[in-house]
Amino acid sequence: MITPALHIVLVEPEIPPNTGSIARLCGATDTVLDLVHPLGFSIDDRHLKRAGLDYWPQVSIRQWPNLDAFLQEQDERNLFFLTTKVDRPYTAARFQPGAMLVFGKETKGLPEDILSLYSDRSFTIPMSNPHIRSLNLAMSAGIVLYEALRQISP
């Protein structure tokens, strides 16, 4: 089996349909889905499976007990943190094979200490309307993933 070139990392996701949609996206693009616990739902959740039921066998899923365990095993040059709390657009990132697109939980995003520690590796999806807090997690993952795929495609 060929090792997928990219990863989407969901840190403590809370909304099953978002994770299901992202799993489908990962299956369609041969992207690894990394799930960092605790999850706000069971992997067996019917809403999660409804969003990607037919595709679960096609998705490479790795699970991590917590964010520290995940980070300890990674080369930080591969980490790209997505947040609404910075101004640097995701299009400024230079993605390479092995890139890990890290997204926080829907209600709080990524922890402040992680964003501070990795400030040089943190990016955002710019939005024009200041009254909109953020985009849906699945939509955000798709936007950034396809930019990364565009950059690494021959």
Secondary structure, DSSP 8 states (H G I E B T S, - for coil): ----S-EEEEES---HHHHHHHHHHHHHHT-EEEEESS-SS-TT-HHHHHHHGGGGGG--EEEESSHHHHHHTS-GGGEEEE-SS---BGGG----TT-EEEE-BTTTBS-HHHHHHTGGGEEB---S-TT-----HHHHHHHHHHHHHHHH--
